[in-house]
Amino acid sequence: MSKDARDHRGSDEASPRPRRPANWGNQPLGLWWVLPIGLTIAIVVLFQAGVRPAGYTMAGTLVVAAIARLVLPREAVGGLLVRSRSWDALTLVVLAVAVTVISATLVIP
């Protein structure tokens, strides 16, 4: 748009701003740290005990995150908050079940 066209728009129109999420820049991480700490523990278990126990540790971490998302308020969960409470918990539980099934059926020679 040329400078002349901008001058003729009038002063009552505000310039368009990019649309951002409602929680842009003010969402704390909250209990998000449960996931990286649990996965770090799973890596240590992987090197100490093997693949199957590490998978169970990952699944347990996902279940703990799902329970936290279900019972704690929005302000406390921080980075675990993605969609609705039930959808987030269901996603985490489905991932935990998938990791458990894969770990249990894994054939290790």
TIVOTI-550528 format. One record per residue: x, y, z of N, C-alpha, C, O in turn; residue number from 0. Coordinates in Angstrom, 3 decimals, decimal comma. Each point is the difference from the previous one (the first is absolute). Example, Ala and Ser with C-alpha at 12.3 -4.5 7.8 and 13.67 -1.06 7.14 Angstrom:
# TIVOTI-550528
VEXGU_nxx_nyy_nzz_caxx_cayy_cazz_cxx_cyy_czz_oxx_oyy_ozz_k
VEXGU_13,190_-5,690_7,800_-0,890_1,190_0,000_0,900_1,200_0,000_1,036_-0,019_0,665_0;
VEXGU_-1,386_1,069_-1,385_0,820_1,190_0,060_-0,770_1,090_0,730_0,509_1,108_0,169_1;
//
This chain:
# TIVOTI-550528
VEXGU_nxx_nyy_nzz_caxx_cayy_cazz_cxx_cyy_czz_oxx_oyy_ozz_k
VEXGU_0,844_-1,162_0,000_-0,844_1,162_0,000_0,894_1,230_0,000_0,977_0,060_0,746_0;
VEXGU_-1,302_0,905_-1,566_0,824_1,197_-0,116_-0,252_0,931_1,177_-0,966_-0,163_0,746_1;
VEXGU_1,838_1,123_-0,597_-0,116_0,954_1,102_-1,272_0,819_-0,137_-0,650_0,299_1,002_2;
VEXGU_0,281_0,071_-2,232_-1,210_0,784_-0,217_-1,250_-0,774_0,414_-0,921_0,567_0,586_3;
VEXGU_0,894_-1,857_-0,893_-1,151_-0,816_0,350_-0,126_-0,114_1,514_-1,111_-0,021_0,529_4;
VEXGU_2,236_-0,054_0,169_-0,046_-0,068_1,455_-0,499_1,304_0,596_-0,715_-0,014_1,002_5;
VEXGU_1,077_1,135_-1,597_-0,436_1,296_0,502_-1,506_0,185_-0,166_-0,607_0,721_0,792_6;
VEXGU_-0,013_-1,340_-1,784_-1,417_0,169_-0,268_-0,883_-0,971_0,782_-1,225_0,116_-0,037_7;
VEXGU_1,823_-1,058_0,734_-0,796_-0,974_0,753_-0,682_0,638_1,196_-1,080_-0,439_0,396_8;
VEXGU_1,647_1,400_0,152_-0,555_0,630_1,195_0,776_-0,422_1,227_0,679_-1,026_-0,003_9;
VEXGU_-0,781_1,815_1,042_0,798_-0,268_1,196_-0,686_-0,943_0,971_0,630_-0,468_0,948_10;
VEXGU_-1,936_0,172_-1,166_-0,702_-0,861_0,938_0,285_-1,482_-0,214_-0,311_-0,808_0,874_11;
VEXGU_0,890_0,428_-2,002_0,330_-1,403_-0,236_1,356_-0,323_0,613_0,986_0,702_-0,221_12;
VEXGU_-0,963_-1,756_0,977_1,262_-0,442_0,589_0,735_-0,878_-1,012_-0,619_-0,680_-0,818_13;
VEXGU_1,924_0,707_0,889_0,775_-0,843_-0,906_-0,180_-1,456_0,409_-0,071_-0,301_1,191_14;
VEXGU_-0,002_-0,605_-2,161_-0,220_-1,414_0,336_1,206_-0,576_0,733_1,150_0,220_-0,382_15;
VEXGU_-1,446_-0,966_1,448_1,061_-0,644_0,762_-0,104_-1,496_-0,189_-1,094_-0,524_-0,208_16;
VEXGU_2,212_-0,170_0,277_-0,073_-1,454_-0,139_-0,797_-0,600_1,156_0,103_0,444_1,144_17;
VEXGU_-0,895_-1,456_-1,466_-0,829_-0,660_1,016_0,853_-1,013_0,761_0,689_-0,822_-0,603_18;
VEXGU_-0,743_0,889_1,918_0,783_-0,902_0,846_-0,927_-0,722_0,961_-1,103_0,473_0,274_19;
VEXGU_1,545_-1,632_0,247_-0,827_-0,712_0,980_-0,227_0,848_1,249_0,782_0,902_0,302_20;
VEXGU_-1,858_-1,202_0,416_-0,354_0,778_1,191_1,072_-0,075_1,079_0,174_0,954_0,759_21;
VEXGU_0,547_-2,066_-0,676_1,011_-0,151_1,050_1,414_0,288_-0,508_0,975_-0,464_0,591_22;
VEXGU_-0,861_1,214_-1,667_1,293_0,295_-0,616_0,918_0,694_0,994_-0,318_1,079_0,499_23;
VEXGU_1,459_-1,699_-0,213_1,032_0,623_0,813_-0,237_-0,032_1,499_0,855_0,474_0,747_24;
VEXGU_-1,968_-1,008_-0,270_-0,222_0,008_1,438_-0,339_-1,377_0,560_-0,494_-0,105_1,122_25;
VEXGU_0,752_-0,946_-1,887_-0,291_-1,345_0,488_1,264_-0,593_0,614_0,974_-0,257_-0,707_26;
VEXGU_-0,989_0,041_2,020_1,173_-0,618_0,632_0,077_-1,478_-0,358_-0,992_-0,604_-0,409_27;
VEXGU_2,173_0,032_0,568_0,175_-1,414_-0,321_-0,688_-0,919_1,002_-0,365_-1,123_-0,348_28;
VEXGU_0,184_1,571_1,568_-0,705_-0,805_1,000_0,654_-1,354_0,207_1,213_-0,084_0,189_29;
VEXGU_-2,009_-0,974_-0,225_0,513_-1,353_0,224_0,500_-0,675_-1,267_0,117_-1,225_-0,042_30;
VEXGU_0,170_1,983_-0,961_0,535_-0,547_-1,239_1,302_-0,746_0,248_0,324_-0,933_-0,735_31;
VEXGU_0,425_1,326_1,754_1,296_-0,609_0,293_-0,114_-1,474_0,361_1,007_-0,707_-0,022_32;
VEXGU_-2,209_0,217_0,355_-0,179_-1,425_0,313_0,418_-0,860_-1,191_0,642_-1,034_0,179_33;
VEXGU_-1,000_1,453_-1,384_0,328_-0,800_-1,192_1,502_-0,096_-0,264_0,494_-1,120_-0,135_34;
VEXGU_0,261_2,208_0,052_1,429_-0,165_-0,263_0,755_-0,721_1,117_0,951_-0,736_-0,266_35;
VEXGU_-1,372_0,946_1,509_0,673_-0,709_1,099_-0,306_-1,498_-0,082_0,897_-0,827_0,165_36;
VEXGU_-2,150_0,481_-0,418_-0,360_-1,415_-0,137_0,692_-0,666_-1,172_0,437_-1,147_0,098_37;
VEXGU_-0,338_1,865_-1,208_0,681_-0,570_-1,165_1,510_-0,111_0,225_0,641_-0,907_-0,530_38;
VEXGU_-0,080_1,819_1,309_1,425_-0,108_0,359_0,225_-1,231_0,881_0,980_-0,725_-0,169_39;
VEXGU_-1,890_0,504_1,100_0,090_-1,202_0,839_-0,142_-1,253_-0,865_0,685_-0,996_0,233_40;
VEXGU_-1,569_1,044_-1,226_-0,168_-1,144_-0,906_1,281_-0,282_-0,779_0,321_-1,161_-0,255_41;
VEXGU_0,404_2,190_-0,122_1,272_-0,203_-0,714_1,024_-0,649_0,925_0,741_-0,888_-0,421_42;
VEXGU_-0,697_1,323_1,670_0,909_-0,621_0,963_-0,384_-1,472_0,200_0,872_-0,868_0,043_43;
VEXGU_-2,176_0,587_0,078_-0,471_-1,381_0,139_0,356_-0,811_-1,241_0,337_-1,180_0,106_44;
VEXGU_-0,408_1,797_-1,270_0,353_-0,677_-1,246_1,429_-0,527_0,050_0,261_-1,143_-0,376_45;
VEXGU_0,659_1,979_0,840_1,399_-0,426_0,048_0,286_-0,944_1,163_0,940_-0,792_-0,069_46;
VEXGU_-1,727_0,863_1,128_0,239_-0,845_1,164_-0,717_-1,354_-0,078_0,576_-1,029_0,355_47;
VEXGU_-1,836_1,029_-0,820_-0,812_-1,217_0,090_-0,489_-0,521_-1,342_-0,350_-1,176_-0,099_48;
VEXGU_0,312_2,002_-0,932_-0,433_-0,481_-1,302_-1,185_0,767_-0,568_-0,505_0,957_0,586_49;
VEXGU_0,089_-1,427_-1,757_-1,030_0,696_-0,765_-1,381_-0,131_0,650_-0,724_0,989_0,120_50;
VEXGU_0,362_-2,184_0,292_-1,348_-0,218_0,539_-0,255_0,837_1,265_-1,022_0,683_0,061_51;
VEXGU_1,898_-0,707_0,943_-0,240_0,857_1,174_-0,004_1,495_-0,346_-0,727_0,776_0,620_52;
VEXGU_1,524_-0,379_-1,592_0,011_1,409_-0,416_-1,348_0,381_-0,626_-0,510_1,096_0,228_53;
VEXGU_-0,051_-2,002_-1,008_-1,318_0,252_-0,580_-1,069_0,120_1,066_-0,878_0,859_-0,089_54;
VEXGU_0,946_-1,720_1,103_-0,962_0,080_1,098_0,173_1,307_0,782_-0,977_0,579_0,475_55;
VEXGU_2,214_-0,123_-0,347_0,248_1,274_0,679_-0,587_1,157_-0,803_-0,585_0,920_0,573_56;
VEXGU_0,737_-0,962_-1,891_-0,602_1,042_-0,857_-1,518_-0,011_0,134_-0,625_1,053_0,126_57;
VEXGU_0,038_-2,239_-0,153_-1,449_-0,113_0,131_-0,464_0,533_1,358_-1,019_0,686_0,086_58;
VEXGU_1,755_-0,997_0,953_-0,338_0,523_1,327_0,073_1,512_0,059_-0,833_0,646_0,636_59;
VEXGU_1,828_-0,084_-1,299_0,120_1,460_-0,064_-1,203_0,612_-0,705_-0,519_1,027_0,440_60;
VEXGU_0,073_-1,641_-1,521_-1,167_0,501_-0,724_-1,271_-0,108_0,844_-0,859_0,879_-0,058_61;
VEXGU_0,738_-1,947_0,837_-1,167_-0,145_0,880_0,016_1,058_1,099_-1,040_0,574_0,325_62;
VEXGU_2,205_-0,315_0,245_0,109_1,054_1,027_-0,395_1,351_-0,594_-0,705_0,775_0,646_63;
VEXGU_1,151_-0,487_-1,865_-0,370_1,253_-0,659_-1,508_0,054_-0,261_-0,614_1,057_0,146_64;
VEXGU_0,016_-2,185_-0,529_-1,450_-0,039_-0,243_-0,776_0,246_1,293_-0,989_0,733_-0,001_65;
VEXGU_1,429_-1,336_1,095_-0,673_0,205_1,283_0,139_1,454_0,445_-0,953_0,602_0,493_66;
VEXGU_2,147_-0,049_-0,672_0,205_1,406_0,349_-0,914_0,901_-0,809_-0,571_0,954_0,529_67;
VEXGU_0,434_-1,256_-1,813_-0,868_0,823_-0,861_-1,462_-0,128_0,409_-0,759_0,962_-0,115_68;
VEXGU_0,358_-2,137_0,589_-1,387_-0,204_0,411_-0,349_0,690_1,313_-1,079_0,582_0,118_69;
VEXGU_1,963_-0,633_0,863_-0,372_0,450_1,344_0,444_1,411_0,352_-0,564_0,611_0,908_70;
VEXGU_1,546_-0,089_-1,594_0,515_1,319_0,369_-0,685_1,111_-0,801_-0,469_-0,234_-1,114_71;
VEXGU_0,413_1,433_1,678_-0,614_1,117_-0,720_0,858_0,466_-1,170_1,185_-0,321_-0,089_72;
VEXGU_-1,805_1,079_-0,802_0,677_0,501_-1,210_1,313_0,705_0,308_0,987_-0,176_-0,714_73;
VEXGU_-0,978_0,964_1,765_1,182_0,808_0,321_1,194_-0,862_0,397_1,146_0,413_-0,181_74;
VEXGU_-1,398_-1,595_0,716_1,083_-0,843_0,500_0,614_-0,882_-1,074_1,169_-0,369_0,111_75;
VEXGU_-1,928_0,017_-1,156_0,514_-0,963_-0,967_0,847_0,641_-1,090_0,852_-0,672_-0,583_76;
VEXGU_-1,056_1,921_0,300_0,847_0,726_-0,942_0,151_-0,673_-1,343_-0,950_-0,056_-0,781_77;
VEXGU_2,142_-0,457_0,503_0,310_-0,574_-1,302_-0,745_-1,279_-0,332_-0,006_-0,417_-1,158_78;
VEXGU_-0,617_-0,215_2,129_-0,809_-1,187_-0,279_-1,365_0,371_-0,570_-0,717_-0,858_-0,514_79;
VEXGU_0,363_2,121_0,604_-1,296_0,471_-0,479_0,091_0,268_-1,497_0,690_0,924_-0,431_80;
VEXGU_-1,383_-1,729_-0,353_-0,012_0,183_-1,449_-1,419_0,227_-0,485_-0,284_1,016_-0,635_81;
VEXGU_-0,599_-1,937_0,922_-1,408_0,082_-0,404_-0,853_-0,003_1,260_0,337_0,666_0,979_82;
VEXGU_-1,414_-1,392_-0,995_-0,832_-0,105_1,200_0,638_-0,994_0,977_0,859_-0,798_-0,375_83;
VEXGU_-1,291_0,865_1,611_0,553_-0,868_1,045_-0,148_-1,474_-0,369_0,959_-0,765_0,095_84;
VEXGU_-2,157_0,370_-0,513_-0,228_-1,418_-0,307_0,774_-0,437_-1,241_0,529_-1,110_-0,039_85;
VEXGU_-0,458_1,962_-0,959_0,719_-0,355_-1,227_1,494_-0,156_0,274_0,622_-0,938_-0,500_86;
VEXGU_-0,040_1,838_1,283_1,422_-0,100_0,345_0,281_-1,283_0,779_0,959_-0,712_-0,297_87;
VEXGU_-1,794_0,420_1,291_0,207_-1,206_0,810_-0,180_-1,262_-0,837_0,769_-0,952_0,133_88;
VEXGU_-1,782_0,945_-0,990_-0,231_-1,163_-0,859_1,192_-0,232_-0,935_0,430_-1,138_-0,191_89;
VEXGU_0,086_2,192_-0,374_1,163_-0,123_-0,894_1,204_-0,577_0,743_0,677_-0,893_-0,509_90;
VEXGU_-0,413_1,398_1,701_1,137_-0,494_0,779_-0,186_-1,464_0,399_0,960_-0,770_-0,027_91;
VEXGU_-2,186_0,376_0,400_-0,257_-1,392_0,382_0,130_-0,924_-1,211_0,560_-1,090_0,112_92;
VEXGU_-1,070_1,515_-1,262_0,131_-0,818_-1,215_1,476_-0,179_-0,353_0,415_-1,097_-0,371_93;
VEXGU_0,370_2,147_0,479_1,445_-0,129_-0,254_0,640_-0,948_1,006_0,851_-0,810_-0,369_94;
VEXGU_-1,250_0,902_1,643_0,550_-0,893_1,023_-0,342_-1,454_-0,289_0,850_-0,880_0,138_95;
VEXGU_-2,086_0,624_-0,538_-0,406_-1,370_-0,335_0,784_-0,504_-1,213_0,440_-1,149_-0,024_96;
VEXGU_-0,268_2,002_-0,970_0,751_-0,394_-1,196_1,447_-0,345_0,342_0,535_-1,000_-0,478_97;
VEXGU_0,091_1,827_1,300_1,392_-0,270_0,394_0,077_-1,286_0,819_0,940_-0,779_-0,159_98;
VEXGU_-1,922_0,550_1,035_-0,020_-1,225_0,805_-0,156_-1,239_-0,877_0,717_-0,984_0,186_99;
VEXGU_-1,637_1,024_-1,128_-0,220_-1,149_-0,889_1,240_-0,260_-0,845_0,418_-1,147_-0,157_100;
VEXGU_0,160_2,191_-0,379_1,216_-0,178_-0,816_1,136_-0,561_0,850_0,732_-0,882_-0,450_101;
VEXGU_-0,579_1,386_1,671_1,056_-0,509_0,874_-0,228_-1,432_0,411_0,952_-0,773_0,101_102;
VEXGU_-2,206_0,398_0,139_-0,310_-1,364_0,444_0,146_-1,009_-1,125_0,364_-1,150_0,245_103;
VEXGU_-0,642_1,561_-1,469_0,049_-0,955_-1,121_1,320_0,054_-0,767_0,160_-0,696_-1,002_104;
VEXGU_0,746_1,484_1,445_1,279_0,146_-0,657_0,811_-1,294_0,118_0,181_-0,525_1,098_105;
VEXGU_0,294_0,027_-2,207_0,809_-1,215_-0,002_1,460_0,420_0,040_0,524_0,599_-0,939_106;
VEXGU_0,114_-0,927_2,046_1,415_0,358_0,178_0,803_-1,286_-0,023_-0,162_-0,853_0,872_107;
VEXGU_1,045_0,706_-1,883_0,776_-1,254_-0,103_1,014_-0,173_1,122_0,715_-1,002_0,037_108;
//
